[in-house]
Amino acid sequence: MDADSVATSEGNFMSGAISPKDRNKGVQEFFVGVDVGGTNIKAGVVTSSGRPLSSIVLPTEADKGPEHGLKNIQHAVTEAIEQSPIRMRNITAIGLATPGTLDIPNGILMEPANLPKWRHIPIRQIISDHFDKPASLQNDANAAAYGEFWGGAGQGAHTLALWTLGTGVGCGLIVDRKIVEGAHSHGGECGFLYIQMENGRPCATGMKGTLEAYAGAAGFVIRAQDALDAGAPSSLLRELVESGSELTPLLIADAATAGDPLALQLIDDTAKFMAYGTANLMHTIDPDVVLFGGNVTFGRNETELGRRFIGRIRDEIKELSFPVPSSNIRIDYASLGGSAGFIGAAGCAWSQFGVEAVARSQCHAS
């Protein structure tokens, strides 16, 4: 299938990310999205309706330095195009999603924690120059939020928040259909909202009392170990740990599924912490949709434990927020999984360089 065939098959655009009146149904465009992580690079070709046409994963090899890593990013772009029905000449732009810190307006990767040798890299210009294509740069959590907003569980939303539960707690915010970047490219760092004012647990940054310190995977495990050390009632979880099993979120989830009371309480507490964070966002940006993604979501809606977790968040929010938003907000799991980042990165490129964006820019300039 060539680009023209894909454009024809895409005649019925996916709804929601931008209102139907903002979509130019006569033009189909193609973008490459690249999600750069500390371990892997995910990339794919995505249509201007948010549908991925390819998806590839390559190692970042970040420890070999930025020059080597940038070559891997370039290879990922090339590979993503080769595995799609689209050729390079059909690509409108390339979207990059990377961990922070960033200088988004200038396209610079500043000091990312999980890319320790990468410092002050003009990554957007390097990729743009290499492929002779315009490029965009966005924080990875923001890109994932835009991916869900554009082509996932957040389609149709006006204002959206995406929580990503992993080692830490990531967050991306969409307000009035635009990513919240902030004045210093640090917008949406809501994993560092404070939920404990005194004697708070430290998170990886050293800040104490943050949401991440309690609800991130690392904090989750520390809370479990502290509870075991304090003699909290537990049969299976204690037995598993004392027999030599490593205490991990997965082990806790398995124990909870088997009915261990401590494991269930730990997960319920995590839901309560996330409800605190969500209520803070509700009182700040009043989203119509809040989504939860990442690896620590307990099987999501496919398991009883995952349904219990999201249900507890919903119940807690009713007690923590005003009646109107709590009655109308949609709280659910994200749907794109590990593809959200590269799909969202492509979406960011579309929102900046697509024909509608260019037309709006020219209209405003005139």
C-alpha positions in Angstrom: 0.0 0.0 0.0 1.4 3.4 -1.0 0.8 6.8 0.5 -2.1 7.5 -1.8 -3.8 4.3 -0.9 -3.3 5.0 2.8 -4.8 8.5 2.4 -7.8 7.0 0.7 -8.3 4.4 3.4 -8.1 7.1 6.0 -11.1 9.0 4.6 -13.0 8.6 7.9 -10.8 10.5 10.4 -10.6 9.4 14.1 -12.7 11.9 16.1 -11.8 14.0 19.1 -8.3 15.3 19.5 -9.2 18.5 17.6 -12.8 19.3 16.9 -14.0 18.1 13.5 -14.2 21.6 12.1 -10.4 21.9 12.7 -9.6 18.9 10.6 -8.9 19.2 6.9 -10.4 16.0 5.6 -9.1 16.7 2.1 -5.5 16.3 3.1 -3.8 13.3 4.7 -0.4 13.7 6.1 2.2 11.5 7.7 4.5 12.1 10.6 7.3 10.2 12.4 7.0 10.1 16.2 10.1 9.2 18.3 9.9 8.4 22.0 13.5 8.4 23.5 13.9 6.6 26.8 16.9 5.7 28.9 16.7 2.1 27.7 14.8 2.0 24.4 13.7 4.2 21.5 10.2 3.7 20.2 9.2 5.1 16.9 6.5 4.9 14.3 4.9 6.6 11.3 1.5 8.1 12.3 -1.2 9.5 10.1 -2.7 12.9 10.6 -5.7 11.2 12.1 -3.6 9.6 14.8 -3.3 6.1 13.4 0.1 4.4 13.6 1.3 2.7 10.4 4.4 1.2 11.9 6.0 0.7 15.3 9.6 -0.2 16.1 11.8 -0.5 19.2 15.6 0.0 19.3 18.0 0.2 22.1 19.0 3.7 23.1 22.5 2.7 24.4 22.5 5.9 26.3 25.7 5.0 28.2 27.7 5.2 25.0 27.1 9.0 24.9 24.9 11.4 22.9 26.6 11.1 19.6 26.0 7.3 19.5 22.5 7.8 20.8 21.6 10.4 18.2 22.7 7.9 15.5 20.3 5.4 17.1 17.5 7.9 17.0 18.2 8.6 13.3 18.2 4.9 12.6 14.9 4.5 14.5 13.3 7.2 12.2 14.6 5.4 9.1 13.5 2.0 10.3 10.0 3.3 11.2 9.6 4.6 7.7 10.9 1.5 6.1 8.5 -0.7 8.0 5.5 1.5 6.9 3.8 1.9 3.5 5.1 5.5 3.5 8.4 6.8 2.1 10.5 9.7 3.4 9.3 12.1 0.7 5.8 11.7 2.2 6.8 12.6 5.7 5.7 16.1 6.7 7.6 16.4 10.0 9.3 14.5 12.8 8.2 14.7 16.5 10.6 13.9 19.3 9.6 13.1 22.9 12.4 12.9 25.5 12.7 12.9 29.2 13.3 16.3 30.9 14.8 18.6 31.6 14.2 20.5 28.4 14.3 23.9 26.8 11.3 23.3 24.6 11.2 26.6 22.7 14.8 26.2 21.7 14.7 22.5 21.1 17.4 21.6 23.6 17.7 18.5 25.7 19.1 20.0 28.9 19.9 17.5 31.8 17.8 14.4 31.6 18.2 12.1 34.6 18.0 8.8 32.7 20.4 10.1 30.0 23.2 11.1 32.3 25.9 11.8 29.6 23.5 13.9 27.5 23.9 17.5 28.4 22.6 20.6 26.5 22.0 18.8 23.2 20.2 20.7 20.4 18.4 17.5 19.6 15.6 19.1 17.6 17.9 20.9 15.2 20.2 17.9 14.8 17.4 15.6 13.8 15.8 18.3 11.6 19.1 18.9 9.7 19.8 15.2 9.3 16.5 14.5 7.6 15.9 17.9 6.1 12.5 17.9 7.8 10.9 20.2 10.4 11.0 18.7 13.9 9.3 19.3 17.2 10.5 18.5 20.7 8.3 17.7 23.7 8.6 16.3 27.2 7.8 12.5 27.1 5.0 12.7 29.7 3.4 15.5 27.8 3.7 13.7 24.5 2.1 10.6 26.0 -0.8 12.7 27.2 -1.1 14.2 23.8 -1.1 10.7 22.3 -4.0 9.6 24.4 -5.8 12.9 23.7 -5.2 12.7 19.9 -5.6 9.0 19.3 -6.4 7.1 22.5 -8.7 7.0 25.5 -8.8 10.8 25.7 -10.3 11.4 22.3 -13.0 14.0 22.5 -11.6 15.7 25.6 -11.2 19.4 26.0 -8.9 19.3 29.0 -7.1 16.1 30.1 -4.6 14.8 32.6 -2.6 11.6 32.1 -0.8 10.1 35.1 2.0 7.6 34.3 2.7 5.3 37.2 6.1 3.7 36.9 9.3 4.0 39.0 8.1 7.5 39.6 4.9 9.4 38.9 4.7 11.2 35.6 2.0 13.6 34.4 1.0 15.3 31.2 -1.6 18.0 31.0 -3.7 19.2 28.1 -5.7 22.4 28.7 -8.0 23.8 26.0 -6.5 21.2 23.7 -3.0 22.5 24.2 -0.1 21.0 26.1 0.8 22.8 29.3 4.6 23.5 28.8 5.0 26.3 31.3 7.3 29.3 31.2 10.4 27.2 31.8 9.4 23.9 30.0 8.6 22.3 33.4 4.8 22.4 33.2 2.9 19.2 34.2 5.5 17.9 36.7 2.6 16.9 39.0 4.3 13.9 40.4 6.0 16.5 42.7 2.8 17.9 44.1 3.1 17.8 47.9 0.7 15.5 49.7 2.5 15.3 53.1 3.6 18.5 54.7 5.5 17.2 57.7 7.9 14.2 58.0 7.3 13.4 54.4 9.0 10.5 52.6 11.8 11.6 50.2 11.5 10.9 46.5 14.4 10.4 44.1 14.9 14.1 43.8 15.4 14.5 47.5 12.2 16.5 47.8 10.0 15.2 50.7 6.3 14.6 50.9 5.7 14.5 47.1 3.1 12.3 45.4 5.9 10.4 43.7 7.4 9.5 47.1 4.3 7.6 48.0 2.7 6.4 44.8 5.7 5.7 42.5 6.9 2.1 42.3 10.0 2.9 44.5 7.9 4.6 47.2 5.3 1.8 47.0 8.0 -0.8 47.7 9.5 1.2 50.5 6.0 1.6 52.1 5.6 -2.2 51.9 8.9 -2.9 53.5 8.3 -0.4 56.3 4.9 -2.1 57.0 6.5 -5.5 57.1 9.3 -4.3 59.4 6.6 -2.7 61.7 4.9 -6.1 62.0 1.8 -5.3 59.9 -0.5 -8.3 59.5 0.4 -10.3 56.4 0.6 -13.9 55.7 1.5 -14.4 52.0 3.5 -11.3 51.3 5.6 -11.8 54.4 6.1 -15.4 53.6 7.2 -14.6 50.0 9.7 -12.0 51.2 11.1 -14.2 53.9 11.6 -17.0 51.4 13.8 -14.8 49.4 11.5 -13.3 46.8 12.4 -9.7 45.8 9.8 -7.2 47.1 8.5 -5.6 43.9 5.2 -4.0 42.8 4.4 -7.2 40.9 5.0 -9.4 44.0 2.7 -7.1 46.0 0.1 -7.3 43.3 0.3 -11.1 43.1 -0.2 -11.2 46.9 -3.1 -8.8 46.7 -4.8 -10.9 44.1 -4.4 -13.9 46.4 -6.1 -11.9 49.2 -3.2 -10.8 51.3 -4.6 -8.0 53.6 -1.4 -6.0 53.7 -0.9 -6.1 49.9 -4.5 -5.0 49.4 -4.1 -2.1 51.9 -0.9 -0.9 50.2 -2.7 -0.8 46.8 -5.8 0.9 48.3 -3.4 3.5 49.9 -1.8 4.1 46.5 -5.2 4.7 45.1 -5.9 7.2 47.8 -2.6 9.0 47.2 -3.4 9.3 43.5 -6.9 10.6 44.3 -5.2 13.4 46.3 -3.1 14.3 43.3 -6.1 14.1 41.0 -8.3 16.2 43.2 -5.5 18.9 43.2 -5.6 18.9 39.4 -9.4 19.0 39.3 -9.3 22.1 41.5 -6.6 23.7 39.2 -7.5 22.9 35.6 -10.9 21.2 35.9 -10.3 18.4 33.4 -13.1 16.4 31.8 -10.9 13.3 31.5 -8.2 11.9 33.8 -6.3 8.8 32.6 -3.9 6.4 34.3 -1.2 4.6 32.5 2.2 3.1 33.1 3.4 -0.3 34.5 2.0 0.0 38.0 -1.7 -0.1 37.1 -2.4 -3.7 38.3 -3.7 -5.1 35.1 -6.0 -2.2 34.4 -9.6 -3.1 33.6 -8.6 -6.6 32.6 -8.2 -7.7 36.2 -10.3 -7.5 39.4 -7.4 -5.8 41.1 -7.1 -3.2 38.4 -10.8 -2.5 38.5 -10.6 -2.2 42.3 -7.7 0.3 42.0 -9.4 2.6 39.6 -12.7 2.2 41.5 -11.0 3.3 44.8 -9.6 6.4 43.0 -13.1 7.3 41.8 -14.6 6.8 45.2 -11.9 8.9 47.0 -12.3 11.7 44.5 -16.0 12.1 45.3 -15.0 12.8 48.9 -12.2 15.2 47.9 -13.6 17.4 45.2 -16.6 19.6 44.4 -19.8 17.8 43.4 -20.1 19.1 39.9 -16.7 18.2 38.6 -16.6 14.9 40.5 -20.0 13.9 39.0 -19.0 14.8 35.4 -15.3 13.8 35.2 -14.3 10.6 33.4 -11.6 8.7 35.2 -10.2 5.6 33.4 -7.1 3.8 32.2 -5.1 5.0 29.2 -5.4 2.8 26.1 -2.3 3.2 24.0 0.2 1.6 26.4 3.8 1.9 25.4 2.9 3.5 22.0 1.4 6.7 23.6 4.8 8.4 23.6 5.7 8.1 19.9 2.1 8.6 18.8 1.9 11.7 20.9 5.3 13.0 19.6 3.9 12.6 16.1 0.8 14.4 17.2 2.9 17.3 18.5 4.6 17.5 15.1 1.2 17.5 13.4 -0.1 20.2 15.7 2.9 22.4 14.8 3.6 21.6 11.1 0.4 20.0 9.7 -1.6 21.9 7.1 -4.2 23.1 9.6 -1.5 24.4 11.9 0.3 26.2 9.1 -3.0 27.7 7.8 -4.0 28.9 11.3 -0.5 30.4 11.8 -0.7 32.3 8.4 -4.2 33.5 9.3 -3.1 34.9 12.6 -0.1 36.5 11.0 -2.2 38.3 8.5 
